[in-house]
């Protein structure tokens, strides 16, 4: 159980290389070199993940032992295993709800994701990444969870996956393991759109939350970002974030946002009397002598409104350059593997058809990926590419920053131009702003790892998608291959997908449930109460009925009196108005 943790502890204590051995037994950090500190940080991270894996196994064993002990005591129902979260919470100093969540997470991880738990402590997976996988696979069944966990374990062993990359890979694996259920969930989710607002009165701000379709959300954010950057380039002093917020408010409200100089605002205009010919007030004050007659002699009630037309499905017309990557087998209808919506993630196949069918105009791109590991090798396009076609290829191939996994800002040369590096696909890499800056550090070296020849006819094209090796100032080298074209989690794996669900058995269960619900209920003989009880119930019902009838008569009399008072007041007001008109004919 703890062998790996003990080995990692020895690795942490041995990061000095045998040169620093204080008498106290502790290892002071200032006495280590940067390379030794990196080794120690890495080993400490592995040790913490290994200990968290051991704690998860212990939590599962404790929960099982507590259930067994409660069964021996004869406890059943909600009392069985009820004290496990309380005991763990008291031992760890956390709330019982937090302890229950930890136990649930440990049970799910060890039972259904044993292949991923085994990677904790090896440096290929962290506990944060495992929690991400647990959230993504909570919609699957037990056998499907084990299949996805084995596939993700193989992905994590072959590639360097951060928690964000692991979340995208898990999403794709979940969509691939059960395409039918994923398609139905996606269709239901795309129909459930809403806009909500959350107020923070103390801070004086509010949060507008919109749940949109994937392509609509991307179109809104891309439009706001590009327009904000254009305004910023034209000399606007506001930040990109402020510009995006102002543009959103202007687009939604239709009003321009002007700079406020602190001067007092003009009061609103006074209310003017209603224009002649306007409909009468439906709720006038009858005691106001100047109030017009709400129902004159020539007034007629308005016509009943016609039935509302059925709601029309509204879609935002978009000019789409289809950056949805589909494998050749899916395009030919040989399978139903998920596709990739760039800058969003894996999506079911029916969502791809929905996006393409609703687009106003479409530009198609042909993307050729490696049949072995899925990396993008070349690109063909039906669109006119003037300048920047090579940049687009680098962005499509790398998808995210090679070093940080963030948004690609620049496509940079691996070998610099002044050193003789060519401007080609094989000498480019997509980087974010910060990695592009630190690449010029004198102690950081970036090189290309020559791919091993496979001999299947794609060796020359594989030079366009090389693995880039980054060597840090501490001497550690990190090889960074380009991701698969279809996104993380689409790399070919040796783990076969689980067998599809038995639809015949599900249909049989559905027919059985329908038969049970449709059959008439069986009438059970009603047990009669004693005569004294029945006589008392009848007496109570007669008394209660008499009280109810009396209350009804009183309510009727009160309503009648109120109606008479109302009619009398209306007649008096009408007589006063008639007298005023007789005194003043003009």
Buried (B, 14 or more C-beta within 10 A) or exposed (E): EEEBBEBBBEBBBBBBEEEEEEEEEEBEEEEBBEBBBBBBEBBBBBBBBBBBBBBBBBBBEBBEEBBEBBEEEEBEEEEBBBBBBEEBBEEEEBEBEBBBEBBBBBBBBBEBBBBBBBBBBBBBBBBEBBBBBBEBBEEBBEEBBBBBBBBBBBBBEEBEBBBBBBBBBBBBBBBBBBBEBBBEBBEEEBEEEEEEEEEEEEEEEEEEEEEBBBBBEBBBBEBBBEBBEEBBEEEBEBEBEBBBBBBBBEEEEEEEEEEEEEEEEEEEEEEEEEEEEEEEEEEBEEEEEEEEEEEEEEEEEEEEEEEEEEEEEEBEEBEBBBBBBBBEEBEEEEEBBBBBBBBBBBBBBBBBEBBBEBBEEBBEBEBBBBBEBBBBBBBEBEEEEEEEEBBBBBBBBBBBBBBEBBEBBBBBBBBEEEEEBEEEBBBBBBBBEEBBEEBEEEEEEBBBEEBEEEEEEBEEBBBBBBBBBBBBEBEEEEEBBBBBBBBBBBBEBEBEBBEEEEEEEEEEEEEEEEEEEEEEEEEEEEEEEEEEEEEEEEEEEEEEEEEEEEEEEEEEEEEEEEEEEEEEEBEEBEEEBEEEEEEEEE
